[in-house]
Amino acid sequence: MIPLKVTKISYHSDSKSYAVILKEINGDKCLPVIVGSFEAQSIALAIETVDTPRPLTHDLICDLISGVDGVLNAVRINSLEGGIFFSQLEIESVKLGKRIIDARPSDAIAIALRMETPILVAKKVLEEAGLLEDSLKQEKSQKKKTELSLKNLKNRMQSAIEDEEYEIAAKLRDRISKLEP
């Protein structure tokens, strides 16, 4: 198992959800995990160590583990099937012994952050779904360039229309349609 840390949470516009970016502690591979907005908020609160007036679900789970004198040894993202990550909580208690509990990765990550527990990923999962950190930066940079050039082309097309240069506007429209998703 390979240890990871949460590096950031970013909005994933394609799925209208969020991507939690986990990065190898001793490497340069990243694992983006798509999560819902509530889970992203809970993870962000854990990263920022924000106390809430009442316990959130993830806080309650942490309190339950502690309440039975338990310890969360690790969170493991151990498989990927059909584009879905599967994870487990490894909990140990004198009273209950060692237990492995299935959990959604988003929940497991939120709990691990609160309990300052290692997040581990199976080597096979990282090989299959991991990305090099540089490729994430290049993808983001390319997307910004496309957005900027689209904005520029739309502005130029609007100017051409205002100047009644319809042939130029039509050519710009065609270029815009090729760039837009």
C-alpha beads as a LAMMPS data file, in Angstrom:
LAMMPS data file: protein, C-alpha beads

181 atoms
180 bonds

1 atom types
1 bond types

-500.0 500.0 xlo xhi
-500.0 500.0 ylo yhi
-500.0 500.0 zlo zhi

Masses

1 110.0

Atoms # bond

1 1 1 0.000 0.000 0.000
2 1 1 1.215 3.472 -0.907
3 1 1 0.679 6.426 1.482
4 1 1 -1.087 9.496 0.089
5 1 1 -1.973 12.953 1.352
6 1 1 -4.752 15.335 0.332
7 1 1 -3.225 18.203 -1.620
8 1 1 -6.324 20.062 -2.754
9 1 1 -9.973 19.970 -3.656
10 1 1 -11.042 21.407 -6.981
11 1 1 -14.331 21.815 -8.784
12 1 1 -14.783 19.263 -11.572
13 1 1 -16.981 21.059 -14.102
14 1 1 -17.581 18.017 -16.339
15 1 1 -19.413 16.100 -13.610
16 1 1 -20.517 19.151 -11.594
17 1 1 -18.824 17.659 -8.563
18 1 1 -15.473 17.983 -6.844
19 1 1 -12.148 16.235 -7.246
20 1 1 -10.101 15.505 -4.155
21 1 1 -6.494 15.279 -5.295
22 1 1 -4.462 12.760 -3.323
23 1 1 -0.707 12.743 -3.918
24 1 1 1.926 10.145 -3.117
25 1 1 3.899 11.213 -0.072
26 1 1 7.116 9.801 -1.539
27 1 1 6.424 10.229 -5.254
28 1 1 4.864 12.364 -7.943
29 1 1 1.706 10.450 -8.785
30 1 1 -1.704 11.864 -7.931
31 1 1 -5.038 10.145 -7.563
32 1 1 -8.085 12.303 -8.313
33 1 1 -11.189 11.066 -6.489
34 1 1 -14.531 12.535 -7.534
35 1 1 -16.777 13.349 -4.561
36 1 1 -20.086 15.096 -4.006
37 1 1 -20.432 18.641 -2.724
38 1 1 -21.322 17.651 0.863
39 1 1 -18.335 15.326 1.095
40 1 1 -16.051 17.978 -0.425
41 1 1 -17.277 20.463 2.175
42 1 1 -16.643 17.983 4.990
43 1 1 -13.136 17.251 3.685
44 1 1 -12.414 20.979 3.356
45 1 1 -13.570 21.564 6.936
46 1 1 -11.241 18.790 8.109
47 1 1 -8.296 20.228 6.156
48 1 1 -8.889 23.669 7.664
49 1 1 -9.607 22.122 11.112
50 1 1 -12.816 24.105 11.436
51 1 1 -14.957 23.276 14.448
52 1 1 -18.672 23.168 13.784
53 1 1 -21.276 24.025 16.435
54 1 1 -22.761 20.542 16.144
55 1 1 -21.027 17.351 15.002
56 1 1 -21.234 16.457 11.331
57 1 1 -21.687 12.829 10.311
58 1 1 -17.939 12.320 9.959
59 1 1 -17.367 13.842 13.398
60 1 1 -19.949 11.437 14.806
61 1 1 -18.142 8.452 13.275
62 1 1 -14.862 9.637 14.800
63 1 1 -16.590 10.020 18.173
64 1 1 -17.992 6.481 17.881
65 1 1 -14.554 5.032 17.163
66 1 1 -13.048 6.917 20.087
67 1 1 -16.052 6.089 22.279
68 1 1 -15.318 2.363 22.108
69 1 1 -11.642 3.060 22.862
70 1 1 -10.880 2.376 19.223
71 1 1 -8.170 3.561 16.909
72 1 1 -8.412 4.121 13.187
73 1 1 -5.163 2.511 12.013
74 1 1 -5.540 3.347 8.333
75 1 1 -7.889 4.132 5.504
76 1 1 -7.289 2.006 2.419
77 1 1 -8.429 2.675 -1.128
78 1 1 -8.030 -0.902 -2.228
79 1 1 -9.811 -1.390 -5.547
80 1 1 -11.227 0.267 -8.621
81 1 1 -14.116 -1.384 -10.446
82 1 1 -15.977 0.205 -13.330
83 1 1 -14.524 3.620 -12.529
84 1 1 -15.631 3.414 -8.885
85 1 1 -13.125 3.401 -6.026
86 1 1 -13.701 1.098 -3.052
87 1 1 -12.168 1.748 0.333
88 1 1 -12.067 0.414 3.870
89 1 1 -11.544 1.693 7.382
90 1 1 -9.161 -0.384 9.508
91 1 1 -10.356 0.031 13.089
92 1 1 -8.860 -1.604 16.158
93 1 1 -10.192 -1.705 19.708
94 1 1 -9.299 -3.739 22.794
95 1 1 -12.989 -4.530 23.306
96 1 1 -13.924 -5.235 19.689
97 1 1 -10.650 -6.405 18.181
98 1 1 -9.605 -5.525 14.655
99 1 1 -12.382 -4.652 12.199
100 1 1 -12.339 -3.809 8.508
101 1 1 -15.333 -1.710 7.472
102 1 1 -16.270 -0.839 3.892
103 1 1 -16.669 2.879 3.232
104 1 1 -16.976 5.281 0.353
105 1 1 -13.585 6.877 -0.339
106 1 1 -15.006 10.363 0.269
107 1 1 -16.195 9.352 3.736
108 1 1 -12.995 7.459 4.481
109 1 1 -10.877 10.488 3.517
110 1 1 -12.986 12.856 5.661
111 1 1 -12.647 10.534 8.661
112 1 1 -8.918 9.960 8.118
113 1 1 -8.249 13.700 8.066
114 1 1 -10.158 14.231 11.301
115 1 1 -8.380 11.365 13.053
116 1 1 -4.970 12.163 11.501
117 1 1 -4.758 8.654 10.085
118 1 1 -2.762 7.493 7.052
119 1 1 -4.558 7.242 3.717
120 1 1 -3.206 4.284 1.746
121 1 1 -3.869 3.180 -1.820
122 1 1 -3.216 -0.180 -3.447
123 1 1 -0.360 -0.081 -5.932
124 1 1 -2.613 -1.522 -8.656
125 1 1 -5.197 1.252 -8.146
126 1 1 -2.554 3.981 -8.354
127 1 1 -1.095 2.418 -11.502
128 1 1 -4.522 2.240 -13.110
129 1 1 -6.017 5.596 -12.096
130 1 1 -3.042 7.677 -10.996
131 1 1 -1.734 10.641 -12.942
132 1 1 1.619 12.357 -12.825
133 1 1 1.418 15.650 -10.963
134 1 1 2.792 17.490 -14.016
135 1 1 -0.031 16.181 -16.226
136 1 1 -2.612 17.716 -13.856
137 1 1 -0.869 21.079 -14.101
138 1 1 -0.623 20.848 -17.908
139 1 1 -4.309 19.928 -18.212
140 1 1 -5.304 22.922 -16.079
141 1 1 -3.002 25.239 -18.048
142 1 1 -4.382 23.984 -21.387
143 1 1 -7.963 24.487 -20.195
144 1 1 -7.191 28.093 -19.156
145 1 1 -5.597 28.810 -22.549
146 1 1 -8.658 27.450 -24.347
147 1 1 -10.985 29.517 -22.159
148 1 1 -8.921 32.666 -22.809
149 1 1 -8.773 32.094 -26.555
150 1 1 -12.525 31.377 -26.658
151 1 1 -13.220 34.633 -24.845
152 1 1 -10.914 36.485 -27.227
153 1 1 -12.554 34.914 -30.293
154 1 1 -16.047 35.746 -29.012
155 1 1 -15.012 39.359 -28.418
156 1 1 -13.515 39.580 -31.910
157 1 1 -16.681 38.039 -33.408
158 1 1 -18.859 40.575 -31.568
159 1 1 -16.686 43.416 -32.893
160 1 1 -16.916 42.041 -36.431
161 1 1 -20.714 41.917 -36.162
162 1 1 -20.840 45.476 -34.825
163 1 1 -18.613 46.600 -37.706
164 1 1 -20.897 44.678 -40.116
165 1 1 -18.003 42.426 -41.220
166 1 1 -20.211 39.351 -41.426
167 1 1 -17.805 37.167 -43.407
168 1 1 -15.123 37.578 -40.713
169 1 1 -17.760 37.011 -38.001
170 1 1 -18.831 33.754 -39.695
171 1 1 -15.240 32.494 -39.826
172 1 1 -14.759 33.355 -36.150
173 1 1 -18.049 31.595 -35.307
174 1 1 -16.770 28.442 -37.031
175 1 1 -13.500 28.548 -35.058
176 1 1 -15.438 29.043 -31.810
177 1 1 -17.701 26.063 -32.514
178 1 1 -14.621 23.839 -32.989
179 1 1 -13.222 24.892 -29.590
180 1 1 -16.407 24.732 -27.542
181 1 1 -17.294 21.412 -25.909

Bonds

1 1 1 2
2 1 2 3
3 1 3 4
4 1 4 5
5 1 5 6
6 1 6 7
7 1 7 8
8 1 8 9
9 1 9 10
10 1 10 11
11 1 11 12
12 1 12 13
13 1 13 14
14 1 14 15
15 1 15 16
16 1 16 17
17 1 17 18
18 1 18 19
19 1 19 20
20 1 20 21
21 1 21 22
22 1 22 23
23 1 23 24
24 1 24 25
25 1 25 26
26 1 26 27
27 1 27 28
28 1 28 29
29 1 29 30
30 1 30 31
31 1 31 32
32 1 32 33
33 1 33 34
34 1 34 35
35 1 35 36
36 1 36 37
37 1 37 38
38 1 38 39
39 1 39 40
40 1 40 41
41 1 41 42
42 1 42 43
43 1 43 44
44 1 44 45
45 1 45 46
46 1 46 47
47 1 47 48
48 1 48 49
49 1 49 50
50 1 50 51
51 1 51 52
52 1 52 53
53 1 53 54
54 1 54 55
55 1 55 56
56 1 56 57
57 1 57 58
58 1 58 59
59 1 59 60
60 1 60 61
61 1 61 62
62 1 62 63
63 1 63 64
64 1 64 65
65 1 65 66
66 1 66 67
67 1 67 68
68 1 68 69
69 1 69 70
70 1 70 71
71 1 71 72
72 1 72 73
73 1 73 74
74 1 74 75
75 1 75 76
76 1 76 77
77 1 77 78
78 1 78 79
79 1 79 80
80 1 80 81
81 1 81 82
82 1 82 83
83 1 83 84
84 1 84 85
85 1 85 86
86 1 86 87
87 1 87 88
88 1 88 89
89 1 89 90
90 1 90 91
91 1 91 92
92 1 92 93
93 1 93 94
94 1 94 95
95 1 95 96
96 1 96 97
97 1 97 98
98 1 98 99
99 1 99 100
100 1 100 101
101 1 101 102
102 1 102 103
103 1 103 104
104 1 104 105
105 1 105 106
106 1 106 107
107 1 107 108
108 1 108 109
109 1 109 110
110 1 110 111
111 1 111 112
112 1 112 113
113 1 113 114
114 1 114 115
115 1 115 116
116 1 116 117
117 1 117 118
118 1 118 119
119 1 119 120
120 1 120 121
121 1 121 122
122 1 122 123
123 1 123 124
124 1 124 125
125 1 125 126
126 1 126 127
127 1 127 128
128 1 128 129
129 1 129 130
130 1 130 131
131 1 131 132
132 1 132 133
133 1 133 134
134 1 134 135
135 1 135 136
136 1 136 137
137 1 137 138
138 1 138 139
139 1 139 140
140 1 140 141
141 1 141 142
142 1 142 143
143 1 143 144
144 1 144 145
145 1 145 146
146 1 146 147
147 1 147 148
148 1 148 149
149 1 149 150
150 1 150 151
151 1 151 152
152 1 152 153
153 1 153 154
154 1 154 155
155 1 155 156
156 1 156 157
157 1 157 158
158 1 158 159
159 1 159 160
160 1 160 161
161 1 161 162
162 1 162 163
163 1 163 164
164 1 164 165
165 1 165 166
166 1 166 167
167 1 167 168
168 1 168 169
169 1 169 170
170 1 170 171
171 1 171 172
172 1 172 173
173 1 173 174
174 1 174 175
175 1 175 176
176 1 176 177
177 1 177 178
178 1 178 179
179 1 179 180
180 1 180 181
